[in-house]
Amino acid sequence: MLIDIKNILLPLNGSGDLEAVMSVALDFARRFDAHLSAVVVGSDPSEVATLAGEGISAGMVNEMIDTATTEAQRRAIAIRKAFDAFIHEHGIRRVEPSKIGSSAGDGVSASLDVLNGTEHDSLTWRSRLADMTLVPNLAKDGDPRASETLHAILFDSGRPLVIAPPAPPKTVGKRIAIAWNGTPEASLALRCILPWAHKAEAVQVLTCQDYQRRGPGADEVVTYLRMHGISATASEFEAVNRDIGAGLLKAATEFNADMLGMGAYSHSRLRQMILGGVTRHILEQAQLTVLMSR
């Protein structure tokens, strides 16, 4: 079924607010009765190989942090500690990565796997067999690999990418805004956000004349959603100081949206990095949960 989400990939690299991304992960896992496939990308496999195993006490983890020789090693161990505390606090069943899927349907579960820093392709490959990937918000002072990971998954997974907000949200997916400009990227995002839209209290399709490309209009999107049993409205917004991204976030805020779905990089990434663009603005400024597809 289209609305089935059972495997959520959760790359954890120490960037952003782990409390925020974990709170969104818990919401999604409970909502869809899904498995959380957490992955830590370390710097050296020999440094962090022990992190994936069970049976490590909190005291042992603290000792590992104290004896860590590199910042990357300390970060990976701290993530392991936060992950253990998270699943313990919320009563989530932990399974070993090798046993994922052996007891499907038994409620929310989680696993933790560790990759060394050279296995970036491996993380992207895993995302292709995840129903979605959830990443922390890009922090200005976070690990520079966070942006590389985000964009690799966005461009190479073929699956939706969800970006957690900077701080733990009160709600996620109750009021959904969908950015629409008629492009294939927007079309994919529209389809990917259906599982959340089915459970939302309100859905609004946001368009802007300066954002729209050749393709179906917002009214046709509303009709499409209606065919899926989803009631939605359409609203046109204006750019703020010629910035479409700022206008989009303003419109989402006025709708009281707690989740935004959008296509990413209709223009090339290089052009957006140099000249600015909607995707870049959302990545840098969004304060709500964002689903992106490309």
C-alpha positions as CSV (number, residue, x, y, z in Angstrom):
1,M,0.0,0.0,0.0
2,L,1.1,3.5,-0.7
3,I,0.5,4.7,2.8
4,D,2.6,2.0,4.4
5,I,5.8,3.3,6.0
6,K,7.7,0.6,7.8
7,N,11.4,1.4,7.6
8,I,12.6,4.9,8.7
9,L,16.4,5.5,8.1
10,L,17.8,7.7,10.8
11,P,21.4,8.9,10.1
12,L,22.8,10.4,13.3
13,N,26.1,12.4,13.0
14,G,25.9,14.8,15.9
15,S,24.7,17.8,13.8
16,G,21.7,19.8,14.9
17,D,19.5,19.0,17.9
18,L,19.3,15.2,18.4
19,E,16.4,15.7,20.8
20,A,14.4,17.3,18.0
21,V,15.1,14.6,15.4
22,M,14.5,11.9,17.8
23,S,11.1,13.4,18.9
24,V,10.0,13.5,15.2
25,A,11.3,9.9,14.8
26,L,9.3,8.7,17.7
27,D,6.2,10.4,16.3
28,F,6.6,8.8,12.9
29,A,7.5,5.4,14.3
30,R,4.4,5.3,16.5
31,R,2.1,6.7,13.8
32,F,3.1,4.1,11.2
33,D,4.1,1.3,13.6
34,A,7.5,1.4,11.9
35,H,11.1,0.4,12.5
36,L,13.8,3.1,13.2
37,S,17.0,2.1,11.4
38,A,19.5,4.4,13.1
39,V,23.0,4.7,11.6
40,V,26.1,6.4,13.0
41,V,28.8,7.4,10.6
42,G,32.1,7.3,12.5
43,S,35.6,8.3,11.4
44,D,37.4,4.9,11.8
45,P,35.7,1.5,12.0
46,S,38.2,0.3,14.7
47,E,37.2,3.3,16.9
48,V,33.5,2.8,16.9
49,A,33.0,-0.9,16.1
50,T,31.8,-1.6,19.7
51,L,29.1,1.0,19.5
52,A,26.6,-1.1,17.7
53,G,26.5,-4.0,20.2
54,E,24.1,-4.3,23.1
55,G,25.0,-4.7,26.8
56,I,27.1,-1.6,27.2
57,S,26.2,0.1,30.5
58,A,25.9,3.9,30.9
59,G,29.1,3.9,33.0
60,M,31.0,2.1,30.2
61,V,29.8,4.6,27.7
62,N,30.9,7.5,29.9
63,E,34.3,5.9,30.3
64,M,34.5,5.5,26.5
65,I,33.8,9.2,26.1
66,D,36.5,10.1,28.6
67,T,39.1,8.0,26.9
68,A,38.2,8.9,23.3
69,T,41.1,10.3,21.4
70,T,39.3,12.2,18.7
71,E,36.3,14.5,18.5
72,A,34.7,12.3,15.9
73,Q,35.1,9.3,18.3
74,R,33.6,11.3,21.2
75,R,30.7,12.4,19.0
76,A,29.9,8.9,17.9
77,I,29.9,7.6,21.5
78,A,27.8,10.4,22.7
79,I,25.2,9.6,19.9
80,R,25.2,6.0,21.1
81,K,24.5,7.2,24.6
82,A,21.7,9.5,23.5
83,F,20.2,6.7,21.3
84,D,20.2,4.2,24.2
85,A,18.6,6.7,26.6
86,F,15.9,7.5,23.9
87,I,14.8,3.9,23.3
88,H,14.9,3.1,27.0
89,E,12.8,6.2,28.0
90,H,10.1,5.4,25.4
91,G,10.1,1.6,25.8
92,I,11.1,0.9,22.2
93,R,12.1,-2.6,21.4
94,R,15.7,-2.9,20.2
95,V,16.8,-5.4,17.5
96,E,20.2,-6.1,16.0
97,P,20.7,-4.8,12.5
98,S,21.1,-8.3,11.2
99,K,17.6,-9.2,12.5
100,I,15.6,-6.3,11.0
101,G,12.4,-7.6,9.5
102,S,12.5,-11.0,11.2
103,S,9.6,-10.0,13.5
104,A,7.7,-7.5,11.3
105,G,4.4,-6.3,12.7
106,D,5.5,-6.5,16.4
107,G,5.2,-2.8,17.0
108,V,7.7,0.0,17.1
109,S,11.3,-1.2,17.1
110,A,14.8,0.3,16.6
111,S,18.3,-0.7,15.6
112,L,21.7,1.0,15.6
113,D,24.4,0.3,13.1
114,V,27.8,1.9,12.7
115,L,29.5,2.8,9.4
116,N,33.0,4.1,9.0
117,G,33.6,7.5,7.4
118,T,34.5,6.0,4.0
119,E,31.1,4.3,3.6
120,H,29.1,7.2,2.4
121,D,27.8,5.3,-0.6
122,S,26.6,2.6,1.8
123,L,24.4,5.1,3.6
124,T,22.9,6.3,0.4
125,W,22.3,2.7,-0.7
126,R,20.5,2.0,2.6
127,S,18.2,5.0,2.0
128,R,17.0,3.4,-1.3
129,L,15.4,0.6,0.8
130,A,14.0,2.9,3.4
131,D,10.5,4.3,3.1
132,M,11.9,7.6,4.1
133,T,15.0,9.1,5.6
134,L,14.9,11.5,8.6
135,V,17.8,13.8,9.2
136,P,18.5,16.5,11.8
137,N,18.2,20.2,10.9
138,L,21.4,21.6,9.4
139,A,23.1,23.4,12.2
140,K,25.5,26.2,11.3
141,D,28.2,24.8,13.7
142,G,27.4,21.1,13.1
143,D,29.5,18.4,11.4
144,P,30.1,19.6,7.8
145,R,29.4,16.0,6.7
146,A,25.7,16.6,7.6
147,S,25.0,18.7,4.5
148,E,26.9,16.2,2.3
149,T,24.8,13.4,3.8
150,L,21.5,15.3,3.3
151,H,22.2,16.1,-0.3
152,A,23.5,12.6,-1.2
153,I,20.3,11.1,0.1
154,L,18.1,13.7,-1.5
155,F,19.7,13.3,-5.0
156,D,20.6,9.6,-5.0
157,S,18.0,7.7,-2.9
158,G,14.8,8.0,-5.0
159,R,13.0,8.2,-1.6
160,P,11.6,11.1,0.4
161,L,13.9,13.0,2.8
162,V,12.4,14.5,5.9
163,I,14.3,17.2,7.8
164,A,13.6,17.7,11.5
165,P,13.1,21.3,12.8
166,P,15.8,23.0,14.9
167,A,13.9,22.3,18.2
168,P,11.5,19.5,19.2
169,P,8.1,20.3,17.7
170,K,4.8,20.2,19.6
171,T,3.1,18.5,16.7
172,V,4.0,17.1,13.3
173,G,1.7,16.5,10.4
174,K,-1.5,17.9,11.9
175,R,-1.6,20.8,9.5
176,I,0.3,20.2,6.2
177,A,1.3,22.7,3.7
178,I,2.3,21.5,0.2
179,A,4.4,23.7,-2.0
180,W,3.3,23.3,-5.6
181,N,4.9,24.6,-8.8
182,G,3.9,22.0,-11.4
183,T,7.4,20.3,-11.7
184,P,8.2,16.6,-11.5
185,E,10.0,17.3,-8.2
186,A,6.8,18.8,-6.8
187,S,4.8,15.9,-8.1
188,L,7.0,13.4,-6.4
189,A,6.8,15.3,-3.1
190,L,3.0,15.4,-3.4
191,R,2.9,11.6,-3.7
192,C,5.4,11.1,-0.9
193,I,3.5,13.2,1.6
194,L,0.2,11.3,1.1
195,P,0.8,9.1,4.2
196,W,0.9,12.2,6.4
197,A,-1.9,14.0,4.5
198,H,-4.2,11.1,5.1
199,K,-3.9,11.6,8.9
200,A,-3.8,15.4,8.9
201,E,-6.5,17.7,10.2
202,A,-6.0,20.2,7.4
203,V,-4.0,20.4,4.2
204,Q,-3.3,23.4,2.0
205,V,-1.6,23.6,-1.4
206,L,0.6,26.8,-1.7
207,T,1.4,28.3,-5.0
208,C,3.0,31.5,-6.3
209,Q,2.9,32.9,-9.8
210,D,6.7,33.5,-9.7
211,Y,7.2,30.0,-8.5
212,Q,4.9,28.2,-10.9
213,R,6.4,26.3,-13.9
214,R,4.7,24.6,-16.8
215,G,2.4,21.9,-15.4
216,P,-0.8,21.2,-13.5
217,G,-2.2,24.0,-11.3
218,A,-3.1,24.0,-7.7
219,D,-6.8,23.3,-8.3
220,E,-5.8,20.1,-10.1
221,V,-3.7,19.2,-7.1
222,V,-6.7,19.7,-4.8
223,T,-8.7,17.4,-7.1
224,Y,-6.0,14.8,-7.0
225,L,-5.9,14.8,-3.2
226,R,-9.7,14.5,-3.1
227,M,-9.4,11.3,-5.2
228,H,-7.2,10.0,-2.4
229,G,-9.8,10.9,0.2
230,I,-8.0,14.0,1.4
231,S,-9.8,17.3,1.7
232,A,-7.5,20.3,0.8
233,T,-7.6,23.9,0.0
234,A,-5.4,26.0,-2.3
235,S,-3.9,29.4,-1.5
236,E,-1.6,31.7,-3.5
237,F,1.2,33.5,-1.8
238,E,3.5,36.3,-2.7
239,A,7.3,36.5,-2.5
240,V,8.7,38.5,0.4
241,N,11.3,41.1,-0.8
242,R,11.5,39.0,-4.1
243,D,12.4,35.9,-2.1
244,I,10.0,33.1,-2.9
245,G,11.3,30.9,-0.1
246,A,10.6,33.5,2.5
247,G,7.1,33.9,1.0
248,L,6.5,30.2,1.2
249,L,7.6,30.0,4.8
250,K,5.4,33.0,5.6
251,A,2.4,31.4,4.0
252,A,3.0,28.1,5.8
253,T,3.2,30.0,9.1
254,E,0.0,31.8,8.4
255,F,-1.7,28.4,7.8
256,N,-0.2,27.2,11.1
257,A,1.4,24.4,9.3
258,D,3.6,22.0,11.3
259,M,4.9,20.1,8.2
260,L,5.8,21.3,4.7
261,G,6.1,19.1,1.6
262,M,8.0,20.3,-1.4
263,G,10.1,19.3,-4.4
264,A,13.7,20.2,-4.1
265,Y,16.2,21.8,-6.6
266,S,14.0,22.4,-9.6
267,H,17.0,24.5,-10.6
268,S,20.4,23.0,-10.3
269,R,22.0,22.8,-6.9
270,L,25.0,24.9,-8.1
271,R,22.8,27.7,-9.3
272,Q,20.9,27.7,-6.0
273,M,24.1,27.7,-3.9
274,I,25.4,30.7,-5.9
275,L,22.3,32.7,-6.6
276,G,20.0,31.5,-3.9
277,G,16.8,29.6,-4.3
278,V,13.7,28.2,-2.7
279,T,15.3,24.9,-1.6
280,R,18.3,26.7,-0.1
281,H,16.2,29.1,1.8
282,I,14.0,26.4,3.3
283,L,17.1,24.3,4.3
284,E,18.6,27.3,6.1
285,Q,15.5,29.0,7.6
286,A,12.7,26.5,8.1
287,Q,11.5,26.1,11.7
288,L,9.1,23.2,10.9
289,T,9.4,19.6,9.7
290,V,10.0,19.6,6.0
291,L,9.6,16.7,3.5
292,M,11.7,17.1,0.3
293,S,11.8,14.9,-2.8
294,R,13.8,15.2,-6.0
